[in-house]
Amino acid sequence: MGPEAVRYSIDSPTLRGVVLGFALATLAIPASALPLKLYVSPNGDDNATGRQRAPGKQGPFATIARARDAVRQLRKMGLYPRSGIEIELLRGIYELRAPVELASEDSGTATAPVVYQAEIEGKIRLVGGKILRNWQPVTDETILSKLDPSVRGKIYQADLKALGIEAFGSPAGGGLELFFNMQPMTLARWPNEGFVNIADVPIMDPF
């Protein structure tokens, strides 16, 4: 089949009217047929409305929990949209201070669901811990004197209390965990490999 076999044109005024009418009907679909979109961003503001992607009074929320509460408020006021709600998480890292709890009141319906989704082609991470950004090199000479000269100047420290971290967990349970580049770090220990072997146990005469 040659290229000329698939060429066609619309010359009929009647057919042009049908096509034009279909286009106008498509443009005339009411906005209410689309889900209400709410936005969340790590750089957002929970005092905003969540209705727009750009920062500002109408900009995204800062937390998922705030978006959830907005859905609850709409339902309570009888303003839940018949086409449902889409909550879009914009790219970034979300530090969750507490678990996000979803109950039956947070559900939509089969025809008007509540959808939580990541931004298209966006990368998001939900982090249950705390991101440490206040690393400083160790400068205390008392501590440095206990270190091998080859590692002095390469040891860093972070003030956890300054970040509001005061519960360090139980040593029996492993205490705190530290991750770097998505990999768990090993706590300082001695020896670094294997175990300490007991060479001898002196027996002392109690008398």
Secondary structure, DSSP 8 states (H G I E B T S, - for coil): --GGGG------HHHHHHHHHHHHHHHT--GGGS-EEEEE-TT--TTS-S--SSSSTTS-BS-HHHHHHHHHHHHHTT---TT-EEEEE-SEEEE-SS-----GGG---SSS-EEEEE-TT--EEEESS------EE---HHHHTTS-TTTTT--EE--SGGGT------GGGT----EETTEE-----SSSSS-------------
